[in-house]
Amino acid sequence: MSDVLLSVSDLTMRFGGLLAVSKVAFDVRRDEVFAIIGPNGAGKTTVFNCVGGFYKPTSGNIHMDGKPIHGLSSHKVARHGLVRTFQNVRLFKKLTVLENLLVAQHAHINTNLLHGLLKTPSYRRSEAQALANAVQWLEFMGLRDYANREAGNLAYGHQRRLEIARCMITSPRLLMLDEPAAGLNPQEKRDLSALIDRLRKEFGVAVLLIEHDMSLVMGISDRIMVMEHGQPITTGLPNDVRTDPRVIKAYLGEE
C-alpha cells in the first residue's frame, strides 16, 4: 500500500479569462498534517474547492488512495473518505448540537422508507448506533453539556469543535480544515492544535490545512506548501519553509 493518500498533479483552474491556479502539484501522506499557506489571493481556497469537489478543475488530476476523484461532486468525494470544514462555520444552526451529529450520519443509517415506517429491528439498531456515535463525539469534543442547545447559540469556539466533530463522525481518512483558527482566541488556538494532533494520532486521519496563523501552522504541520499567484513556490519541512527567501519575499516583499 502506498504511503500517499491524496495525490494532486497539474491542477489548473480558470474562471473565464482568469487563471486562478496553475499546475499545482502536491501529495498528502497517511497520518500527515499538510498545510497550504500563502498571501491572500494566492489560490489556496481554489485548490481546496477543487480537491473537495466544489469546483470542477479545468485540468489536472486528483487521486484519493489511487482512485481518481477530480470532477466528482462534493458528496461523491466524501464517499472516498475526504471531508472538509469551511472558513465560515456552516452548521444547521436551528438544530441542536446532537441533531447536527445525527444528520451528518444520514448516509450510514438504514433510511429505507418501509423500514422507517415499520420501525424494523435493523432500523432501530441503526438509529441506536447513530445516537451512540454522536454521544461519543460530544464527549470527545467536550460538548456533551451542550447536546440539547441550538448549534447557533454555541460560543464560536464550540461551533468550530462541533463542525470538526460533524466531519469526524463520518470516519474520514482525510480531513480538510479551511482556516480553523479564524476567530479563535489564543487559548482556543492552543486547544485546536492539541485537538488536531489527537485526531491524527488516535484516529489515523490525515489533515490538509489552510491557515493564516503561522504559529499554529509551524507547530502542527509535518510539511508545508507555500503558494503565490496561483502556483506553489516551495514545499518542505516547517523550518525549511520558515527561512526560505522566496517565502519571506512572498509575505514581506523586498526593497
N, C-alpha and C positions, 0 to 999 in steps of 0.2 A: 504494500500500500504506500502510495506517495505521501511525503510529508506535507505537500502543498494541498490546502483545502480549497482556496479560491485563487483562480488564475485570470488575470486581465491582460490582454495584449492588443496593441494598436488601437486602443479605444479612441474614437473620434466622434464628436457631437457638434453638429451645425444647427443653428436656428436661423433659417433663411441665409442671409449673407454673412452672419456672424459665426466665426469659428470659436466655439466655447472651450472645447478641449481637443487636443491633437495628439494622437499616437501615444496615449498614456498606457504604460505597462507596469504591472507590479503583481506580486502574489502574497497571499496570507497563509501562513503555515498553521497547522493544527496547534491549538492551545496557545497561540501567539496573540499579543496585543500589538496591532499595527496601526500607526497613526498617520493621517494625511494632514499636513499643515500648509500654511501659505497666507499671504496677504489677502484682504478682501478682494473678490473678483478673480481669484487665481484659478477657479474652476473646480474647487473641492466638492461643492454640493452637486454640481452637474455630474461628476464622477459617481457620487453616491446614488443619485437618482437613476443613473444608467445601470449600475450594479443591482439596485433594489427593484428594478422593473417599473419605475415610474416614468422613465424616458426610454424610448427605443433608440439605441445608438445609431448614428449614421453609418458607422462601420466599426469593425473590430470584433474581438472575441472575448466572451466571459464564460468561464467554466467553473462549476461548483463540484468538487470531488470528481473531476474529469468529465462531467456532463455539461453540455452547452446550455446556458440559460439566457444568453443575450437575445433580446427581443421578446422574452416572456413577460407577461403581466405580473404585477407585484404579488398577487395571491398564488400564482403558479411558482414564482421564485420562492415564496415562503414554504411551499411543499418540499423544496430541496433543502430546507433547514437553514434558510437565511432570512432573518427578520431585522427590523430596524425601529429606532425611535426617531423623533423629529426635533429640530431646534425649538420649535414651539410645541409644547406638550399637547398631545391630541388624545384626550380621554373622552369617555362618554360621561360628561360632567354631571348630568342629571341622574345617572345611575349610581348606586352605592359602590364603594370600593370593592366589596365582594362580587357584586354583579359584573363589574368590569372584568374580573378574572374569570368568571363563568362564561361570559360572552366570548372571551378570547379562545375558549376551548371548543367552540361550536363544531369545528370540523372533526373533532375527536369523539364527540358524543353521538350515540346512536339516535339520529334525528329522523329516522323513518316515521312518516306521518302515522301509519297504522300502529306502530309500536308505541308512539307517544299517546295516541288516543286510548289505547288499551292498557297503557302503563305496564307493559310486559316486564318480566324479570330482567331481561337484558337492558331495557331502557332504564329501569330503576338502578341497576348496577352502574351504568354509565353516568347517571346523574350523581350517584353517591361518590364515584371516583372523582368526578369533576369538582365536587364540593371539597373533598379531601385534598386534592391538589391545590385548590385555591387557599384553603386554610394553611397548608404547608408554606406557601409562598408569602402569605400575610405574616406568618411567624418569622420567616427568614428575613423579610424586609423591615420588621419592626412595625408593622401596620395593623396587627390584629385588633388593637383597641379602636381602630377607625373603620372596622369592617362594614358597619351599617351607616356610615356617614356618606353623604353625597360626595363624589370624587371632586367636584368643582369647589367644595368647601374646604378641601385639604390645604395645608400650607404648601407653598410652592415646592420645597424640597421633598415633601412627602409625595406630591404629584409626580415628581421625577422618578422616585423609587417605585411607585405604582406602575408607571409606564414601562420601566425595565422589567418588573415582575410580570406584566402582561405579555411581554415578549418571551421571557424565560419559561413561562408555564406551557408554552408550545414545544418545549425541548429542542431549541435550535442548536445547530452546530456552529453557526457564525452569527454573532450579534453586532449589528451596525449601530453605533451611537453618534448622533449628529449634535455636536456641541452640548453634551450632557451637563457640563458645569455652568452653562449660561444661567445667570440669575441666582446662583447659589452663593452663600456666604463662605468665608474661609473654612469654618468647621465642617460645613456640608460638603465642601470640595474634598477635604481630607477623608470624610466618611465615604464619598463616592469613589475615591481612589482605592480605599480598602475594599469596597464592595466589588469593584471590577476585578480586583486581584482574587477575591474569594470565588467569584463566578468562574474564573478561568481555572483555578486550582481544584475546586470541589465538583464542578460540573463539566470540565473539559471543553468549555466553549471558547472558540476563538473570538477576538474582538477587533473590529475595524472601526476606527475612531476619527472623527473630525473634531478638532478642539482648538480654541484660541488661547486657553490658559496654558502657558508654556511650562509652568512648574508642574502641573498635573501631567502633561504630555511627557515631559522628560522623566518624571518619576515612575510611570507605569508602562511605558512603551518598550517593546523589545526592539522594534525597528520603526523608522520614521521616513516617510516620503514627503519631500517639500515640493510644492508646485508654485509656478508663477506664469501668468499669462497663458493658462490652459495647458501647460506642459510641465512634466517633472524636471527639476533641476538637480536633484540628488536624492538618493535613498541610502540609509545606513543606520548605524547604531546611534543612540541619543548623543553620546559625547562627540562623535564624529560630526554629526549634523550641527550641533551647537557651535562648533568652531569653524565650520565650512565658510570660506569667504563669500561664496555665491549666496548662501543663506543670509548672511549678515547684510549683503548688498540688497537682497530682495526685500528685507524687512526695514532696513535703515537707510537705503540709498547710498550714494557715495558723493564725495565732494567734487 
